Amino acid sequence: MGRDQEHVHIATVKRQLAEGQIDRREFLRYATLLGMSAGAAYAFAGLPAPARAQTAIPRGGTLRIGMRCQDLKNPHTYSWVESSNTARAVLDYLAVTGVDNVTRPALCEKWEASPDLKTWTLRLRRNVKWHSGRPFTADDVVWNLKRVLDEKTHSSVLGLMKGFILDEYETGEKDDKGVAKKSTRLWDANAIQKVDDFTVRLNGKTAQLAIPEHLFHYPLLILDPAENGEFKVGSNGTGAFTLVENEVGRKQVLKAKPGYWGGGPHLDTLEFIDIGDEPATGISSLASKQVDGLYQAGISQLEALQKLPHLQLYQVTTAYTATARFHPVKPFDDKRVRQAMRYAIDSEAILRISHRGLGTAGEHHHVSPVHPEYAKLAPFQRDVARAKKLLADAGYANGIDVEIACRPQPDWELVAVQAMVEQWKDAGIRVKINVMPSTQYWEVWTKVPFGFTTWAHRPLGVMSLALAYRTGVPWNEAKYSNKDFDTLLTQAEGTLDVNQRRELMAKLQGILQEDGPIVQPVWRALFTFMDKRVQGFRKHPTGYIFPHQLGITA
């Protein structure tokens, strides 16, 4: 396809929009993924482009945000949005998905997809320099992509890209049960190709629609290869700030680096201050103006913070959730037990109890109504009698005794677990709660047999499924493996036609409801508060903060 030629599939999504098969939001997402500029896509859809700030962002000053200050050492393996928010000030991404869920070029100037969606050509900006003064080039991109896709790195990016660009193979070794060990590798030596100093081509084995969105998966920060994957105070970057102070659990301080290619920064200094998880501390920190805003606000803080006149509420509908998930060990190795766990709870009730109804009820398949490919299935109703029969059929006529690990904060999570535990009792499912400090939970979240884990918003449902349920990927915390599921998922990732895509998603969602390893009670609405002096802030559905856009009035 020529550099300036419109992708052949853009005609398809234009037709689908005209015929009402997709709405304008879906058109924006698909058209921009296929290389149409955001401005052109908004214009074609008959929508005004998102308004920029009505007044100039003030320059100078220090902005202080309350947020957990986590370990920043290895960005490609981050498991937390908070870590990426700090690193995002120093390091950039190849693409950025905005608050409108539209993906735009970042370090990439543009991209082009082949008609079959198997080949993606990334054309890089030529005006970007590292803080050290060295030009940013294709060699930097190739090194970063190969590193995140190396199984030894253990990056969750592997889950998104596995179907597209990786092959699974047997290592020749066996585990302690005598089962052959498997690993992954690039499916072809030319899978990640340097075309020239400012062009990289991804040559996949299957069609993949969402490559630009994958490039903004939060661990895929572009690092200086000379630093060998490590990030610390003084690290080289292409971003708007430099990291000058890093005290894990206390404070992370960033200083402006003038001349940022992406515009800004407006602030002199950005400080992330760790105020812990206690809701009362967040309220008092904002009330006393020790911080100018919170990364996220909790449900128990909402009423008190709404009463503070100097604060502005920001909220957004999201695909943020948390899942109670099981490893395939007794009693959860029997899918009838897994089904019983789902039938024994009332998601609507859990939503009311734990999140004051702010959001929507979960349906136990991790695809949200806000996802464009969501397929509406028959309502999933609580059925305690059915849950008991399933347990009895699985050999547990007297019920089961298990333990669930969870975190005390954010506060809604423990409340949700407690509410599910009460409901599970009615079916003879006796669950002991093991409350771990958040830092301790995140050290073992993929290892506990039964745990309750937060999952951030992803703009596409296939991204959530690829990260969490594809066989053998780093974030598959349930150790779930279903060959039919994997095959359908890869097919869905490369299907543009909205009706065909929803048919595939309906099957994937059905597999998770029937066979899957999760109880998923809620989808959350996210909100936070900032001082009214803070300028340029918008609430991103994943909780991402874009430091170069922010300012603060004196």
PAVEXGU-979242 format. One record per residue: residue in one letter; x, y, z of N, C-alpha, C in turn. Coordinates in steps of 0.1 Angstrom, whole numbers, plus 5000, padded with zeros to 4 digits. Layout:
<pts>
AXYZXYZXYZ...
</pts>
This chain:
<pts>
M500849885000500050005000500950125000G500650224992501450344991501350425004R502350515006502350585019501150675021D500650735011499550825012498150775008Q498150645005496950585000496050535012E494750565011493850525022493750375022H493750325035493650175036492350125030V492450015024491249955017490149935026H490349905039489349875048488649995053I489250115051488550235056487250255048A487250215036485950225028484850135035T485350025040484349935047483849995060V484650055068484150115080483250245077K483650315066482750425062481350375059R481350265051480050205047479250155060Q479950095069479350035081478750155089L479450265090478950385097477650435090A477750445077476550495069475350405071E475550275072474450175073474050155087G474750225097474350205111474850075117Q475750005110476249885116477249915128I477850025127478750065138478350215141D478650245154478350385157479550475155R479450605157480550695154481750665163R481550625175482750595184483550485178E482850375173483550265167484250305154F483550385147484250435134485550505137L485450595147486650675151487850575154R487550475162488550385167489150305155Y488250245147488750165136489450245125A488950355122489550435111490950485115T491050525128492450575132493350465133L492950345137493850235138494350195124L493550215114493850185100494750295094G495050395101495950505096495350635093M493950645094493350775091493650875102S493950995099494251095110493051115119A493251145131492151165140491251285136G491851385131491051505126490151465114A490751385105489851345093488751245098A489051165107488051065112486951135119Y487251235128486251315135485351385124A486051445114485251525104484351435097F484851315092483951225085482751175093A483051155106481951105115480951225119G481251345114480451455117480451495132L481651475138481851515152482851625153P482651715163483751805166484951735172A486151775168487351715175487351755190P487851675198487951705213488551845215A487851925223488252065225489652065232R490452155228491752185235491352275246A492352295255492152395266491652525261Q490652585267490152715262491052825265T491852815275492852915279494252845278A495252935277496552885276496952815290I497652705290498052645302499152725309P498952765321499952845328501352775329R502352855328503652795329504252805343G505052715346505852715359505052645370G505652645382505052585394505252435395T504752395407504952255411503552195413L503352075407502052005409502351875417R501551855427501751745436500451655435I500651525431499551435430499751315440G498751285447498751165456498651035448M499650955449499650825441500650735448R500450605447501450515452502650525444C503850535451505150545444505750405444Q505650335433506050195432507450185426D507950065426509250035420509250065405L510150135400510250185386511250105378K511950015384513249965378513049905364N512049825361511949755349510649785342P510549895334509249935328508549835320H509349745313508749655304507949545311T508149535324507449435332506449505342Y506249625341505249695350503949615350S503349605362502049545364501049655369W501549775371500649875377500650005368V499550065367499350195360500150305367E500250295381500950405388502350415384S503050295383504450305378504650365365S503750335356503750395342503550545342N502650585352502350735352503650815355T504450765364505750825367506650815355A506850695350507850675339507350745326R506050765324505550835312505950975311A506351035322506851175322508251175315V509051065316510351065310510450995297L509650885296509750795284508450815276D508550785263507350795254506950655249Y505850665242505250545235505250575220L505150465213505050475198503650535194A502650505202501350555199500650585213V499550665212498850705225497350695222T496650625231495250615231494650715241G493950815235493550925244492250895252V491851005259490650985268489350955259D489450975246488350945238488450805232N489450725236489650595231490150595217V490550705211491050715198492650705199T493250625191494650605191495350695181R496350775185497050865177498550835177P499250885166500650865166501350935178A502450885182503350955192504750955187L505650865192506950855185506850815171C505750735168505450715154504850845148E505250875136504550985129503250945122K503250815118502150755111502350605110W501350535107501550385104500650345093E501050235086500250185075500050035077A498849985075498649835076498449785062S498849665059498649595046497149565046P496549545034495149505032494749385041D495649295043495249175050495549185065L496049305069496249345083497349255090K498249195081499349115087500649195088T500749295080502049375079501749525083W502449565093502249705098503649775097T503549895090504749975088504650095097L505650115105505650225115506650325110R506250445107507150555103507350645114L508550665118508950735130509150885128R508950965138509251105137510751125136R511151215128512551245125513151355134N512251415142512751535150512951505165V512851375168512951335182514351305186K514751365197516151335203515951285217W516851195221516951155235517451265243H517251265256517751375264519351395263S519951285259521451285258521851365245G520851385236521151455224521251365212R521251235214521251135203519951125196P519951115183518651105176517950975179F516650975180515850855181515650795168T515950665167515850595154515250455155A515150395143514450265142515250155150D516550175152517250075160516750075174D516350185180515750195193514450115194V513650135184512350065183512549915182V513349875173513649725171514049665184W515049725191515549675203514449655214N513549765215512549755225511449655222L511049645209510049545205510549405207K511849375203512349245205512549205220R512849305228512949285243511649245249V510549325246509249295252508749155248L509149115236508548985230509448865233D510548895240511448785245510848725258E510548595258509848535269510648555282K512048565281512848585293512548725300T512048825292511748955298510548935307H509648855303508348825311507448955310S507349015299506549135297505149085293S504149155298502749125294502449165280V503349245273503149275259503049145251L503749045256503748915249502348855247G501448875257500148825256499348895245L499549025242498849095232499349055218M500649025217501249005204501448855200K501148765209501548625207500848565194G499548585193498848535181499348595168F499848715169500248795157501648755152I502548745161503948745157504848645163L504248555172505148465179504648315176D505648225177505348085176505648025189E504847915193505147835205505947715201Y506947675209507747565205508147485218E508447355217508947285228510447305230T510847325243512147355246513047235246G512447115247513246995249513346955263E512947035272512947005287511546965291K511446905303510146855308510046915323D508746935327508546985340508546865350D508246895363508246785373507246675371K506246705362505146605359505446535346G506646565340506946495327506346555315V505746675316505146745305506146835298A506146825285507146905277506947055280K508047125283508047265285508047335272K507247445271507147525259507647665261S508047735251508447875251507947935238T508248065236507848135224509048205218R508848225205509948295197509248365185L509948465180509448535168509148425157W508048435150507648325141508548325128D509248445126510048455114511248545118A512448525112513648605115513348745111N512448775101512248905097510948965102A510448905113509148945119509249095123I510349135129510549285133511649335124Q511349415114512249445103512549595104K513849625104514249765102514349795087V513549885082513449915068514550025065D514550125073515550225072515650295086D516450405087516650465100515450515107F514350535099513150585105511850505102T512050375098510950295094511150155100V510150105107510149965112508949895107R509049775103507949695097507749575106L506449545110506149425117505449335107N506049215105505549115096504949005103G503649005105502948905113502548785105K502148675113501748555106500248555105T499548635113498048645112497648795112A496348815108495848945108495648995122Q495949135124495749195137495349335135L494149365140493649505139494249605148A494649565160494849655171496349685174I497249665164498649695167498849835173P498349945167498550075173498150085188E497050015192496650025206497549935214H498149825209499049745216500349825219L500649915210501849995212501750095223F500550115228500350195240499950115252H500149985252500049905264501049955274Y500649985286501550075294502950025297P503249885297504649855298505549875286L504949915274505649925262506250065261L506850115271507550245271508850225263I509250325256510450305247511650355255L512550255258513750285267514950295258D515950365264517250375257517950235258P518250175247518850045247520150045255A520850155256522150155263521950135278E520750155283520450135297519949985300N519849905290519649765291518349735299G517249815297515949785303515749845316E516749905322516549965336516250105336F515350145345514950285346515250335360K515850455362516150505375516350655374V516750715385517050855386518050885375G517850995367518751035357518650955344S517750855343517750775330517450865318N517950815307517750885294516350855289G515750955283514450935277514151035266T513051025260512651125250511551215255G511151195267509951265273510151405278A509151465284509151605288509751635301F510151525309510751545322511851455324T512651475335513651385339513351345354L513651225357513451175371514651215380V514351295390515451345398515451285413E514351235416514251175430513251055429N513650945435512750825435512950755449E511950775457511850705470510650615470V510750485467509650395466508850405479G507550415478506750425490506650565497R507450665491507350795496507150905486K508050925477507951035468508751015455Q508251065443508951055431508851195425V510051255422510051395417510651405403L509951485395510351495381510551645378K511551675370511851815366511651835351A511151945347510851975333512151965325K512051915313513051905303512651995291P513052115290512452205279512752145265G511852195256512052155242511452015238Y510451975246509851845243509151845229W509451745222508851735208507351735208G506751685219505351665219504551785225G505251895227504552015233504652015248G504852135254505052145268506552115271P506852085283505952075295505652225300H504552235308504152365313504652375328L504752265335505152265349506652275350D507152335361508552325364508852185371T507952145379508252025387506851945389L506951815388505851725391506251635402E505451625413505751535424504651435426F504951315426504051205430504351175445I503351195453503551175468502751055472D503350955478502750835483502050865496I500650865496499850895508499250765513G499750645507499150515512497850485506D497150395512495850345507494650385516E494950445528493850475537492950585531P491650565529490850675524490950805532A490950795545491050915553492251005550T493350935547494551015544494451085531G493851025521493551095509492651225511I491651205519490751315521491451425528S492251395539492851495547494051565539S494651485530495751545522495251655512L494051625506493451715497492851835505A492151805516491551915524492552015529S493751965533494852055538495752105527K495452065515496252115503497652065504Q497851955510499251895509499451835495V498351795489498451755475497451825467D497651835454496751915445495751825438G495851695440494951595433495351455437L494451365433494651225436494651145422Y495551045421495550965409494150895407Q493650835418492250785418491650815431A490350835431489650845444488750725446G488550685459487850565462486350595465I485550495465484150515467483850575481S484650535491484350585504484750735506Q485550785496485950925497485051025490L484150965482483351055472482551155479E481851125489480951215496481651335503A482751295510483551395517484251495507L484851435496485551525487484651615479Q483451565476482451655469482151785477K482351775490482051895499483151995499L484251965494485452055494485352155482P485152285485484852375474485952395464H487252375468488352405460488652285450L487852175450488152065442487152045431Q487651985420486851955408486851805407L485551755404485351605402485551575387Y486351465385486451415371486051275371Q485251225362484851095361484651045347V484750905345484750855332484150705333T483450665323482950525321484050445316T484250325322485450245319485150095318A486150025314486149885315487149835326Y487149915336487949875348487149775356T487749675361487049565368488049505378A487549395385488349305393487649165391T488549065391487948935389488448845401A487548755406487948645415488248535406R489548495406489948395396490648275403F490548155396491048035403492147975394H493147915401494047825394493347685391P493747615381493147475379493647375388V493447395401493747295412492547265420K492447155426491247115434490847225444P489547255444488447195437488147265424F488947365420488647445408489047385395D489647265396490047195383488847135376D487747135383486447085377485647205373K485247215360484547335355483147355362R482647245367481347255374481447335387V482647325393482847405405482947555401R483747575391483847715386482547775382Q481647695376480347745372479547775385A479647685395478847705407479247835414M480547865413481047995419480348115413R480148105400479448215393477948215395Y477348105395475848095397475448135411A476448135421476048155435476148305438I476448395429476548535433475548615424D475148725430474248825423475048945420S475548965408476449075404475749215407E474549225404473849355406473949395421A473749295430473849325444475249365448I476249295442477649315446477949465441L477549505430477749635425477149745434R475949715439475349815448476049825461I476449705467477049705480478449755479S479249725469480649755469480949885462H480149925452480550045445479350145443R478450135452477250225452476550225439G476650115431475950115418476650195407L477850255410478550335400479250235391G478650205379479250115370478150025364T478549905360477549815356477849675361A476949585362477149445367478049365357G478849285363479749205355478949075350E479449015339478748905333479748785332H480848785339481748675341482448635327H482748735319483548705307484448815303H484648925311485749025310485649105297V484449105291484249195279483149295283S483549425283482649525288481649585278P480449625283479549695273480149825267V481249875272481949985266482849945255H483149815254484049765243483249765230P483849805219483049805207482649675202E483349565205483049435200482149355210Y481749415221480949345231479649285225A479449155228478249085223477249065235K476049115234475049095245474548955245L474848885256474348745258473148745267A472548635268471348615278471848655292P471048725299471448775313471848655321F472948675329473448575338472848595352Q471948505356471148525368471748435379R471648485391471948405403471048285404D471548165407470748045408471447955418V471147975431471747895442471547745441A470347705437470047565436470847505425R471047575414471947515403473347505408A473747605416475147605421475347485430K474347455438474547335447474547205439K473747195429473647075421475047055414L475547165408476847155401477947105411L477947155423478947115433478746965436A477446925438477146785441477646695429D477346735417477746655405479246645404A479946745409481446745409482046665421G481146615429481646535441481746615454Y481046725454481146815466479746835472A479046735475477646745480477646825493N478646825500478746895513479347035512G479547075499480147205497481647205497I482247315497483747325496484247435506D485547415510486147515518487447565511V487547695508488647745501489047885507E490147935503490648065507490848165496I490448285497490648385487491548495492A492548525484493548635487493048765481C493048875488492649005483493349115490R493149245485493749355491492749435499P493249515509492349595517491949725510Q492749765500492549895493492849865478P492149935469491050025472489849965479D489250045488488349985498487149905492W486749935479485649865473485949715471E487249685469487649545466487349455477L487749495489487449405501485949395504V485249505502483749505504483149405494A483649405481483049315471483349175475V484549145480484949005484484048965495Q483849055505483049015517481648985513A481149065503479749045499479648915491M480548885483480548755476480648635485V481448645495481648545505480248515512E479548615515478248595522477248525512Q477348565499476448495490476848355487W478148325486478648195484478248095495K478048145507477648065518476347995515D475448065508474148005506474247875497A475247865490475447745481476347645487G476747665500477747575507479147595503I479447715497480847745494481347835505R482247775513482747845525484147905522V484248035522485448105517486048185528K487248155532488048235541488748345534I488848465539489448575533490848595539N491848605530493248635534493548775528V493448875537493649015533495149045534M495749075522497149105521497349255519P498449315524498749445520498949455505S498649565498498749565484500049525478T501149585484502449555479502749405480Q502249335491502549195492501649115482Y500449165480499549095470500149095456W500649215452501249225439502549145437E503149095447504249015446503848865443V502648835446502148695445500848675437W500448785430499148785424498948675414T499948635407499848525397500048385404K500348385416500748255423499648205432V498848295438497848245448496848165440P496348045446495347965439494048035436F493648125445492348195444492548335449G492348435440492648575443491648665436F491648785442490748895436491649005431T491649025418492649105411492049215403T492449335405492049455397492649435383W491749465373492249475359491849615353A492749685347492549815342491749815329H491249925326490549945313491449915301R490949845291491549835278490549875268P491049945257490050005247489349895239L489949775238489249665231489149545240G488049475238487849355246488849245243V489249235230490249135227491549155234M491849285238493049305245493049255259S491849265266491749215279491849055278L491148995269491148855268492548805264A493348875256494648825252495648835264L495448945272496348965283496148855294A494848825296494448755308494148605306Y493848565294493348425292493948345281R494848405273495548335263496548235269T496648115264497448015270498948065271G499448045283500948065285501448205286V500648305286501148445286501348495300P502248595302502748625316501548675325W500548745320499448785329498348695330N498448575325497348475326497448415340E496948495350497148465364496348345368A495348305360494448185363495148055357K496148075350496747955343495747885334Y494847965328493747915320494347875306S493847765301494247715288493147645281N492747705269491647645262491947665247K492247555240492747575226491647635217D490447605219489347665211489247815213F489447855226489447995230490548065223D491748005223492948075217492748095202T492247995196492047995181491048105178L489848115185488848215182489348355185L490148365196490748495199491648555188T492548465183493348515172492548555160Q491448475157490648505146489948645149A489448665161488748795164489648915163E490948895167491849005167492149055153G491848975143492149015129490849035121T489749035127488449055120487949195121L487849265110487349405110485849415109D485249335101483749345100483049325113V482249425117481749435130480849325134N480049275124479049165127479849035128Q480749005120481548885121482348885134R482849005138483649015150482848995162R481549045162480749025174480248875175E480148805164479848665164480948585171L482148625168483348555174483348595189M483148725192483148765206482148695214A480948675208479848605216480348465219K481048395210481548265213482648265224L483548365223484548385234483948415247Q482948505248482348535260481648415266G480948335257480248215261481248105267I482448095261483348005266483748035280L484048165282484448205296483248185306Q482048215302480948195311480748045314E481047955304480847815306482047745312D483247775308484447705311485447785319G485247925319486248015324486648005338P487748075342488348065355487948185364I486848255361486648385369485248395373V485148475384483848535388484148685387Q483348755379483548895376482248975380P482249035392481049095397480649235391V481649315388481349455384482249515374W481749615367482549705359482449845366R483549905368483650025376483550155368A482950255373483050395369484250455377L485150515370486350575377486150725379F486650775390486650915392487750965401T488051095401489051145409488851295411F489651355420489451505423490851575421M490751695415491951775414491551915419D492551985425492352125428491952205416K491052295417490552375406491752455399R492852475406493952545400494752455390V494452325390495152235380494452255367Q495352265356494852295343495352175334G494452145323494852055313494651905317F493951885328493751745333492451695327R492451575322491251495318491351355323K490251295328490351165334490351065323H491450985322491650885312490950755317P490250675309489550555313490550455319T491750455316492750365322493450425334G493150555337493850615348495250675345Y495550685332496850735327496850885330I498050935334498351075335499351115325F499151225318499951275308500651405313P501751395319502351505327502651635318H503051615305503351725297502151815294Q500951765296499751845293499251925305L499851905317499351965329500052095333G499252185339499752305345499052335358I499452445365498852485377498952635378T497852695382497852845384498452875397A499052995398499653035411498653055422
</pts>
